[in-house]
């Protein structure tokens, strides 16, 4: 798990000025673990870049806020729409045995790219699980699918632990597999 250093943000600090000075405003949501408000923090933009190269929304990260360590997951990444510049990050602190809602990224492996086209209709799926069963991605191995078909949420749900529940309808399509036009069985 990647660790990122952060500092407590003062109430009078303005977001725009912080960004000019190389900091990204962020929130550490601790309401699920202690009875308090969110903690306003700031993270060096270079550390945010390093973090977001490795971890996506729903991914786990360790925050070191002025010497105190927090095990968290990323709940939101805000970017400026025109420039894609990072504007804000949100984290939620994790507590053992606590039910959390997050998202898992969908990744694909294997498959016959000459014969089939694989069309991913969702990049991520929302889910609920206890902290110990959290995942960052769901990997679909395409080698076992040897005909055109649809993969649905129900197909993914069957393979997960009992405390893990995808928060989408079972018949919602995740992946569409179709035979490439012009492909025939004699071609390799």
N, C-alpha and C positions, 0 to 999 in steps of 0.2 A: 504494500500500500504506500502510495506516495505521500510525503509529508510536506506541508507548506507552512511557512512562518507568517504570522499575522500580528497586527497591533490593534489595540482597542481604539476605536474612532471616537474623537471628542464630539460632543453635540454641536459645537459651533462650526465644525469643518464642513465646507461646501464640497459637493461631489465634483463639480467642474474643476475646482482648484486642485483637488486631490489628483484627478486624472492628469492635469498639466504637470504635476509634480511627480508623476510616475507611480501613483497608487490607484488601485481599483477598489471602490466601495463594495462591501459585502455584508451579509447578515448571517449570524449563527443562530439558528432557531433551537432554543433549549427548552421550549415549553413542554416537550414530551418527557424530559428527564428531571427538570426542577421547576418549581412554581415561580417562574420569573418571566420577564419580557425577553424579546430577542436581544442578542448582543450585537451592536454595531461594530464592525471591524473593517480593517483595510489591509490589502495585500499588494505587494509590489507587482507591477504589471508583468515584469519578466517571470516572476514565480507563477502568475496566472497563466501565462503562455505555456510554460513548462507543464503545469498541471493539466491544462486542457488539450495538450498533445497526447496525453496518456489516458485521461479520464473524461467521460462524457456525462451527461445528465443521468442520474441514477447510479453513477459510479462511486466507489468508496475513496475517501481521502482522509488523511490525518491532518488536523490543524493544530499548530503550536501557537497559541495566543499568549504572547509575552510569558513563555515558560510553562504554561498549562496546556496539556495535550487533550485533544478531543477527537474521538473517532466519529466521523461524519459521512454523509453522502451528499452529493450535489443535487439540489432540487430544482435549480433554475440558473440559466445563463442568459443574460440580457445583452444584446448587441445592437448597435446603431444600424438601422436598416440599410442606409445608403452606403456606408463605409465599412460595415461589418466590424467596427471597432468595439471591443469589449466595454460594456458600461457598468455591469453589476453582476455579482455572484450571490447565490443563496445556498446555504448548507443547513442540514438538519443533524443534530447530534443523535447518536445511536445509543440505545440502552439494551442490554441483554434481555431476551424474552419479550421484548416489546413488539407489537405489530406495527409495521410501517408500510406506507404506500410509496412506491417508486416506479421507475421504468427500466426495462431491460432492452438493450440494443439487439437487433436481429443480425446475425452474421451467417454466411453460407460457406460451406467447404465442399470439395469434391465435385462430382457431376460430370456429365458429358457435354461440354460446351459446343462440340461440333454438331451433335444431334439435337440438343434442346436449347431453348431460350428460357432463362429463369427470371421472372419478373416479380420483384419484391414489392408488394403493395403497401407494406408498413415497414418503417425503419426501426421502430421500437414499439413495445407493448407495455401498458401500465399493469402493475401487479401489486398484490398485498402479500406479505409474509412476515414471519418473526425475523428479528435482526440476524440470527444465525443462519437463516436460509436465504438471505438476500443474494441476488446474482447481478452481474453487470451486463451479461449478454446471454442470449439463447442462440446456440450454434445448431444450424440445420445441416446435416450431412446429406448431400444430394446423391451420393452413390447408391443409396437404397431405393431411389425413385427412378424406375426405368420405363416410365410411360407418361404421357401428358396427363396432368391432374392439378387439382387445387390443394394446397396445404392450408388448413384452417386453424383457428385458435384452439379448437377442440383437440386437434392432433398434437399441438404443443403441450396442452394441459395434462395429457395422459402421462407424460414423461417426468413430471415435476414432483417434488416432495409434497406430503399431505398438507403442510402448513402454507404452501405456496399456491396462490390463486390469481390467475390472470383476470383482470377487470374488464374484459370484453366478452361479447357474446360468442359462444362456441362455434357458430357457423360463419363468423367473420373471416374472410380470406386474408391470409398472410403472404402466400407465395403462389404464383401461377406458373406452372411448367407446361410449355408447349413445344411441339416438334418444330424445328426450323423448316421454313418453306424450302422445298426442293431437295430435302434430305431423303435418301432412300436407304434401305437396309444393306445394299451392296457397297456403300461408301464407308470409309473408316474415319 
